[in-house]
């Protein structure tokens, strides 16, 4: 007799679930739909649709949240300007070479993880913090019209163009940026600027700051200089390249304390550089009254001068024996000189000339004194 063996039939259903990326901002998702990267407005997009995208342009799309951008892992260029972004996290987009996020409402921006980034435009935001320290491949940075008080570019040695006008910067160190070609720090609050290391610099704009001295003697390629509207009392432009700078590209006006501008050839500059104050003139030797950029702050703190302003006599205290004390007028003429034989020295400025501003120099330390009576 044949036996019938009955076996249970088990049906196994395999359902594959595609990975998705959350896109909480409806305007961002709609922009992706318009680009053919999504189909319906449902708060998510297939990750496979975006992971291979290399170029994304969502400019002017009324986006306030770019969450989801982290899964664009192949992205090399991101354009998200003219939106309403208050934050932007691109730390996962390590292949980015270009980021253009200007005209938003960003407060902080950190691109320190974007080591391939060569171009950054984050101007016209509300930035109080910008970290570009790890982005060592950066060539161009536009961060104008923000609220930056500090900017570290010492690690960005490949920088060629740096535009940071209309911020609140008080100092910037560009001594390591030897490849810089254009530098714009206009409309900040800079009190000092050392550009001696930027040997390739051709354009320097530092107008409307609070600079008291500026030395561009090492910038032998410089053809454009705007240092107007500062507090300069010393400007040294004798870099051997003055004849390649026309009047249109030289402006040192609105510096009421600047009487002597040191240049290659006074006759050439007088004939060709007209954007200076009536009280200013050119000379091949202004007695080098510029305060050196290498002043030792500790030494400076031990040097005391009072009162300032004065009606006649000033007193210098905490001097070092053997120091040389000199006083110059605004024409660069030395009107007093003395070797220090005591730690305190008094000088009657009223005997040296008319009322005005005098410069007291102790070795390589300088101080401005206003004489009034």
C-alpha positions as CSV (number, residue, x, y, z in Angstrom):
1,X,0.0,0.0,0.0
2,X,1.4,3.4,-0.9
3,X,1.5,5.9,1.8
4,X,0.8,9.6,1.3
5,X,3.1,11.9,3.1
6,X,1.7,15.2,3.8
7,X,4.2,18.0,4.5
8,X,3.2,21.5,5.5
9,X,3.9,24.2,3.0
10,X,5.6,27.2,4.5
11,X,5.7,30.4,2.4
12,X,8.3,32.9,3.3
13,X,7.8,36.5,2.2
14,X,10.9,38.7,2.0
15,X,10.2,42.4,2.0
16,X,13.2,44.7,1.3
17,X,12.9,48.1,2.9
18,X,14.7,50.9,1.1
19,X,16.8,53.3,3.3
20,X,15.4,56.8,3.5
21,X,16.7,60.2,4.7
22,X,14.5,62.5,6.7
23,X,13.9,65.9,5.1
24,X,11.9,67.9,7.8
25,X,11.9,71.2,5.9
26,X,9.2,71.1,3.3
27,X,10.8,73.7,1.2
28,X,14.0,71.8,1.0
29,X,12.1,68.6,0.0
30,X,10.2,70.6,-2.6
31,X,13.5,71.8,-4.1
32,X,14.7,68.2,-4.3
33,X,11.4,67.2,-6.0
34,X,12.0,70.0,-8.5
35,X,15.5,68.6,-9.2
36,X,14.1,65.1,-9.7
37,X,15.6,63.7,-6.5
38,X,12.3,63.0,-4.8
39,X,8.7,62.2,-5.9
40,X,6.2,63.2,-3.2
41,X,6.2,65.6,-0.3
42,X,6.3,63.2,2.6
43,X,9.2,64.3,4.8
44,X,11.7,61.9,3.4
45,X,13.7,61.0,0.3
46,X,15.3,57.7,-0.8
47,X,19.0,57.9,0.4
48,X,20.0,56.1,-2.9
49,X,18.7,59.1,-4.8
50,X,21.0,61.6,-3.1
51,X,24.1,59.7,-2.0
52,X,25.7,60.0,-5.4
53,X,24.8,63.6,-6.1
54,X,28.0,65.8,-6.6
55,X,26.4,69.2,-7.3
56,X,23.4,70.7,-5.4
57,X,21.9,74.1,-6.1
58,X,19.0,75.1,-3.8
59,X,19.6,78.8,-3.9
60,X,16.6,81.0,-3.1
61,X,14.3,78.2,-2.0
62,X,13.0,79.7,1.3
63,X,14.8,76.9,3.2
64,X,15.3,77.3,7.0
65,X,16.5,73.8,7.8
66,X,19.0,71.8,5.6
67,X,18.8,68.6,7.7
68,X,19.3,65.7,5.4
69,X,22.4,67.2,3.7
70,X,24.6,64.8,5.7
71,X,23.5,61.9,3.4
72,X,24.7,63.8,0.3
73,X,28.0,62.0,0.9
74,X,29.5,62.5,-2.6
75,X,28.7,66.2,-2.7
76,X,31.5,68.5,-4.0
77,X,29.6,71.7,-4.5
78,X,26.7,73.1,-2.4
79,X,24.9,76.3,-3.2
80,X,22.3,77.2,-0.6
81,X,22.5,81.0,-0.6
82,X,19.5,83.4,-0.3
83,X,17.6,81.2,2.1
84,X,16.7,81.5,5.8
85,X,19.2,79.2,7.4
86,X,20.2,79.8,11.0
87,X,22.5,76.8,11.2
88,X,24.4,74.6,8.7
89,X,26.2,71.3,9.5
90,X,28.4,70.1,6.7
91,X,30.8,68.1,8.9
92,X,29.7,64.8,7.1
93,X,30.2,66.3,3.6
94,X,33.9,65.7,3.5
95,X,34.2,65.7,-0.3
96,X,33.0,69.3,-0.5
97,X,35.3,71.6,-2.5
98,X,32.9,74.5,-2.8
99,X,30.4,75.9,-0.2
100,X,28.3,79.0,-1.1
101,X,25.9,79.9,1.7
102,X,25.9,83.7,1.6
103,X,22.8,85.8,2.4
104,X,21.3,83.6,5.1
105,X,21.0,84.1,8.9
106,X,23.8,81.9,10.0
107,X,25.3,82.6,13.5
108,X,28.1,80.0,13.6
109,X,29.8,78.1,10.8
110,X,32.4,75.3,11.3
111,X,34.1,73.9,8.2
112,X,37.1,72.5,10.1
113,X,36.2,68.9,9.0
114,X,36.0,69.9,5.3
115,X,39.7,69.3,4.4
116,X,39.0,69.3,0.6
117,X,37.2,72.7,0.7
118,X,38.9,75.2,-1.6
119,X,36.2,77.9,-1.9
120,X,33.9,79.3,0.8
121,X,31.4,82.2,0.5
122,X,29.6,82.9,3.7
123,X,29.1,86.6,3.4
124,X,26.0,88.5,4.4
125,X,25.1,86.4,7.4
126,X,25.1,87.0,11.2
127,X,28.3,85.1,11.9
128,X,30.0,85.6,15.2
129,X,32.1,82.5,14.8
130,X,33.8,81.0,11.8
131,X,36.1,78.0,12.1
132,X,38.2,77.3,9.0
133,X,41.3,76.0,10.8
134,X,41.0,72.4,9.5
135,X,40.1,73.5,5.9
136,X,43.8,73.8,4.9
137,X,43.0,73.5,1.1
138,X,41.1,76.8,1.1
139,X,42.1,79.2,-1.6
140,X,39.2,81.7,-1.5
141,X,37.2,82.9,1.5
142,X,34.5,85.6,1.4
143,X,33.1,86.3,4.9
144,X,32.3,90.0,4.5
145,X,29.3,91.7,6.2
146,X,29.1,89.5,9.4
147,X,29.8,90.1,13.0
148,X,33.1,88.4,13.4
149,X,35.5,89.5,16.1
150,X,38.1,86.8,15.6
151,X,39.3,84.8,12.6
152,X,42.2,82.3,12.7
153,X,43.7,81.9,9.2
154,X,47.2,80.7,10.4
155,X,46.5,77.1,9.2
156,X,45.2,78.2,5.8
157,X,48.5,78.6,4.0
158,X,47.0,78.1,0.6
159,X,44.8,81.2,0.8
160,X,45.0,83.5,-2.2
161,X,41.9,85.7,-1.7
162,X,40.6,86.7,1.7
163,X,37.7,89.2,1.8
164,X,36.4,90.0,5.4
165,X,35.2,93.6,5.2
166,X,32.4,94.9,7.3
167,X,33.0,92.8,10.5
168,X,34.3,93.7,14.0
169,X,37.8,92.2,13.7
170,X,40.4,93.9,15.9
171,X,43.4,91.9,14.8
172,X,44.3,89.2,12.2
173,X,47.5,87.3,11.8
174,X,48.3,86.7,8.1
175,X,52.0,86.0,8.7
176,X,51.6,82.4,7.5
177,X,49.6,83.2,4.4
178,X,52.5,83.6,1.9
179,X,50.3,82.9,-1.1
180,X,47.8,85.8,-0.5
181,X,47.1,87.9,-3.5
182,X,44.1,90.0,-2.4
183,X,43.4,91.0,1.2
184,X,40.3,93.0,2.2
185,X,39.8,94.0,5.8
186,X,38.0,97.3,5.2
187,X,35.4,98.5,7.7
188,X,36.6,96.6,10.8
189,X,38.2,97.7,14.0
190,X,41.8,96.7,13.3
191,X,44.3,98.4,15.5
192,X,47.3,96.5,14.0
193,X,48.0,94.6,10.8
194,X,51.2,92.7,10.0
195,X,51.4,91.8,6.3
196,X,55.1,91.3,6.1
197,X,54.8,87.6,5.5
198,X,52.3,88.0,2.6
199,X,55.1,88.6,0.0
200,X,52.8,87.8,-3.0
201,X,50.2,90.4,-2.0
202,X,49.0,92.7,-4.9
203,X,45.9,94.3,-3.3
204,X,45.4,95.4,0.2
205,X,42.3,97.1,1.5
206,X,42.3,98.1,5.1
207,X,40.2,101.3,5.0
208,X,38.0,102.5,7.8
209,X,39.8,100.8,10.7
210,X,41.8,102.1,13.7
211,X,45.3,101.4,12.4
212,X,48.1,103.7,13.8
213,X,50.9,102.3,11.6
214,X,51.3,100.3,8.5
215,X,54.4,98.8,6.9
216,X,54.2,97.3,3.4
217,X,57.9,97.4,2.6
218,X,58.0,93.6,2.2
219,X,55.1,93.5,-0.2
220,X,57.0,94.1,-3.3
221,X,54.2,93.0,-5.7
222,X,51.7,95.5,-4.2
223,X,49.8,97.5,-6.8
224,X,46.7,98.6,-4.9
225,X,46.5,100.0,-1.4
226,X,43.5,101.6,0.4
227,X,44.4,102.6,3.9
228,X,42.2,105.7,4.2
229,X,40.1,106.6,7.2
230,X,42.4,105.2,9.9
231,X,44.4,106.8,12.7
232,X,47.8,106.4,10.9
233,X,50.7,108.4,12.1
234,X,53.2,106.2,10.2
235,X,52.9,104.7,6.7
236,X,55.9,103.1,4.9
237,X,55.2,102.1,1.3
238,X,58.9,102.0,0.2
239,X,58.7,98.5,-1.3
240,X,60.5,99.1,-4.6
241,X,57.3,98.8,-6.6
242,X,55.7,102.2,-6.3
243,X,55.8,103.0,-10.0
244,X,53.4,100.2,-10.7
245,X,50.8,101.8,-8.4
246,X,48.6,104.5,-9.9
247,X,46.7,107.3,-8.1
248,X,43.4,105.4,-8.6
249,X,44.8,102.5,-6.6
250,X,46.4,104.4,-3.8
251,X,44.4,106.1,-1.0
252,X,45.8,107.3,2.3
253,X,43.4,110.2,2.9
254,X,41.4,110.8,6.1
255,X,44.4,110.1,8.3
256,X,44.8,113.5,10.1
257,X,47.9,112.5,12.0
258,X,49.8,111.3,9.0
259,X,52.3,113.9,8.0
260,X,55.1,111.8,6.4
261,X,54.6,108.9,4.0
262,X,57.7,107.0,3.2
263,X,58.0,106.0,-0.4
264,X,60.5,104.9,-3.1
265,X,60.7,108.3,-4.8
266,X,59.0,111.4,-3.3
267,X,58.8,113.2,-6.6
268,X,57.0,110.3,-8.3
269,X,54.5,109.8,-5.5
270,X,53.8,113.5,-5.2
271,X,53.0,113.6,-9.0
272,X,51.0,110.4,-9.1
273,X,49.4,109.8,-5.7
274,X,46.9,112.5,-5.0
275,X,44.6,110.7,-2.5
276,X,46.3,112.0,0.6
277,X,45.5,114.7,3.2
278,X,46.7,118.3,2.7
279,X,49.0,117.9,5.7
280,X,50.6,114.8,4.4
281,X,53.7,114.6,2.2
282,X,56.0,112.0,0.7
283,X,59.6,111.4,1.7
284,X,62.3,108.8,1.1
285,X,63.1,109.0,4.8
286,X,60.5,109.6,7.5
287,X,62.9,108.5,10.3
288,X,61.1,105.2,10.5
289,X,58.6,106.1,13.2
290,X,56.5,103.0,12.6
291,X,56.1,100.9,15.7
292,X,57.7,97.5,14.9
293,X,55.2,94.6,14.7
294,X,57.5,92.5,16.9
295,X,57.1,94.7,20.0
296,X,57.4,92.6,23.1
297,X,54.2,93.2,25.0
298,X,55.8,92.4,28.4
299,X,58.4,95.1,27.8
300,X,55.8,97.5,26.6
301,X,53.8,97.0,29.9
302,X,56.9,98.1,32.0
303,X,57.2,101.4,30.2
304,X,55.1,104.2,31.7
305,X,54.5,107.7,30.3
306,X,52.3,110.3,32.0
307,X,50.4,112.6,31.8
308,X,49.0,112.1,28.3
309,X,47.9,114.6,27.1
310,X,50.1,117.1,28.8
311,X,50.3,120.9,29.1
312,X,54.0,120.9,29.3
313,X,56.1,118.1,31.0
314,X,55.9,114.4,30.6
315,X,57.5,111.8,32.9
316,X,58.8,108.4,31.7
317,X,59.1,105.8,34.4
318,X,60.4,102.2,34.6
319,X,63.1,102.9,32.1
320,X,66.2,100.7,31.7
321,X,69.6,102.1,32.2
322,X,71.3,102.7,28.8
323,X,68.0,103.1,26.9
324,X,67.9,105.9,24.4
325,X,64.9,108.3,24.6
326,X,64.0,110.4,21.5
327,X,61.2,112.8,20.8
328,X,60.0,113.4,17.2
329,X,57.5,116.0,15.9
330,X,54.9,115.2,13.2
331,X,57.4,116.2,10.5
332,X,59.6,113.3,11.6
333,X,62.2,115.7,13.0
334,X,64.0,114.6,16.2
335,X,63.7,117.4,18.7
336,X,65.1,115.6,21.8
337,X,67.5,112.8,22.5
338,X,69.0,111.5,25.7
339,X,70.7,108.4,27.0
340,X,68.9,107.1,30.1
341,X,70.9,107.3,33.3
342,X,68.0,106.8,35.7
343,X,64.8,104.8,35.7
344,X,62.8,108.1,35.6
345,X,63.1,110.9,33.1
346,X,61.1,114.2,32.8
347,X,60.9,116.1,29.5
348,X,59.4,119.6,29.1
349,X,57.7,119.4,25.7
350,X,56.7,123.0,25.7
351,X,60.3,123.9,25.2
352,X,60.6,121.8,22.1
353,X,58.1,123.4,19.8
354,X,54.4,124.2,19.2
355,X,51.3,122.5,20.5
356,X,50.5,119.3,18.7
357,X,51.4,115.6,18.7
358,X,54.9,114.3,19.5
359,X,56.3,110.8,19.4
360,X,58.4,109.5,22.2
361,X,60.6,106.6,21.3
362,X,62.5,104.4,23.8
363,X,64.7,101.9,21.8
364,X,62.0,100.1,19.7
365,X,59.0,101.2,21.9
366,X,57.0,104.3,20.7
367,X,54.3,106.4,22.3
368,X,52.2,109.2,21.0
369,X,51.8,112.3,23.2
370,X,49.4,115.1,22.7
371,X,50.7,118.5,24.0
372,X,48.0,121.0,24.7
373,X,47.7,124.1,26.7
